[in-house]
Amino acid sequence: MIRKIDVANPTRVLGEHRVQFGKCDCQGFQRSHDLTCRHTDMVLTNPTVVDRRTARRAAAEVIFGWGGSLDGLMFDEYIEAGTGEGDVFAAPGEGEGIKAVRLRARSKPIVLGGKEYKRIFTVRRRMQVIVEIS
């Protein structure tokens, strides 16, 4: 189950999607030609491998958009994909680049349904951004 939450009000769920057997119930999955969507990318941990520029832009979008809701949100590290990692269908040499960006926030954990979450996953610019809350 993937929940889209409002970071300004973490108890507010904006939408839910269910991923089962590699298929998602969202309209983006139904329209895609390669049978993927951002929800399957998050669940199956098969993010798109991008260059540093795209990764930096994705991180900046999350920091700019969520900076007011999460205290001390800042860049932590690039998670690089080595040869053979990343896209399963990539040709040799195409698997090199950045597969995710990790950000850190000094904030309270997000409480949703009585459970605390200290890690948030999001997809920006077709790549995965991981926010660790401490």
Secondary structure, DSSP 8 states (H G I E B T S, - for coil): -EEEEETTEEEEEEEEE-EETTEESSHHHHH-SSS--HHHHHHTT----B-HHHHHHHHHHHHHHHTTTSTT-EEEEEEEE-TT-S-TT--TTTT-EEEEEEEEE-S--EEETTEEE-EEEEEETTEEEEEEE-
